[in-house]
Amino acid sequence: MTAKIKNLWYNPAESAFEGRVDVAKGAATYRYPCTVSGPMTMSRKIVKDRMVAQAKRMSDSPGGIYSVI
């Protein structure tokens, strides 16, 4: 299983980073919307690590919001 962050932005109204993470499993790729709460000054590495971990957790769970490409 591999994960790539495709979009990443900061939403000041929510005080959170938001983005889309694509998780490839076999021949399929699943897209997950992810959110990481924190200040705008949070390390990009921490944000990316948390987003990837969140997407992988969603990928391992039955149900949820995702799209297949």
Secondary structure as the mmCIF struct_conf table of DSSP 4:
data_model
#
loop_
_struct_conf.conf_type_id
_struct_conf.id
_struct_conf.beg_label_comp_id
_struct_conf.beg_label_asym_id
_struct_conf.beg_label_seq_id
_struct_conf.end_label_comp_id
_struct_conf.end_label_asym_id
_struct_conf.end_label_seq_id
STRN STRN1 THR A 2 ASN A 11
TURN_TY1_P TURN_TY1_P1 PRO A 12 SER A 15
STRN STRN2 ALA A 16 LYS A 25
TURN_TY1_P TURN_TY1_P2 GLY A 26 ALA A 27
STRN STRN3 ALA A 28 SER A 37
BEND BEND1 GLY A 38 GLY A 38
TURN_TY1_P TURN_TY1_P3 MET A 40 THR A 41
BEND BEND2 MET A 42 MET A 42
HELX_RH_AL_P HELX_RH_AL_P1 ARG A 44 ASP A 60
BEND BEND3 SER A 61 GLY A 63
BEND BEND4 ILE A 65 ILE A 65
STRN STRN4 SER A 67 VAL A 68
#
